[in-house]
Amino acid sequence: MVPHRGPNGYSIDDHEAVIYRAYMLTILLLLVKLDFDLYDVTFLNDVVAANCMYLAF
């Protein structure tokens, strides 16, 4: 059975795996950050920006 391919050539499953890894990375970074300062808004913005860049490329 051939997996369905998206317009960019990646399968839907591949794309979901990339998003899953990005969210897991975010959770890991947040758990590390919990030891210091959870309410550092600039850090949270950096994580969101990093995930956007990760998903874009």
N, C-alpha and C positions, 0 to 999 in steps of 0.2 A: 504494500500500500504506500503510495507516494504521499509524503506530507504536503499539506497545503503551503504554498509559498506566497509570501507577501510581495508587494511591489519592489521592495529593496533586495529581494533575493533570499532573505532570511525566512525560515519557517516561523509560524506563529509561536511554536514551542520555544524556539531559540530566543525570540523577543521577550517572551514571558520570563525565561530564565535570566536574561540580562536585567530586567526590572527587579526580579526577585533578589539577585545578587546585590543590586544597588540599594534596595531597602534593607537587606541584611547588613550591608556595610554601614548604613546610617545607624541602625540599631547598635551595632558594635561600637561605633564612634560615640554614640550617646551614652552607652554604658561606661566607656572609659571616661567620658567627660563628667559623669555623675560624681566621680571622686573629687572633682575640683569645683565646678560651678555650673549647675544645671541651667541656671537662668541667664547664661551668657548668650544674649540674642545674636550678637555678631557671629558667634561660633555656629549657631543653628543656621543662620543665613549662608555661611560658608559651606555647610554640609548640603544644603538644598542646591546651591549653585554648583557644587562638585557633582552632585547626582545629575543635574540637568546636562552638564558637559559630558558626563559619562554616557548618558543615554543618547546624546546627539551624535556621538562619534563611534 
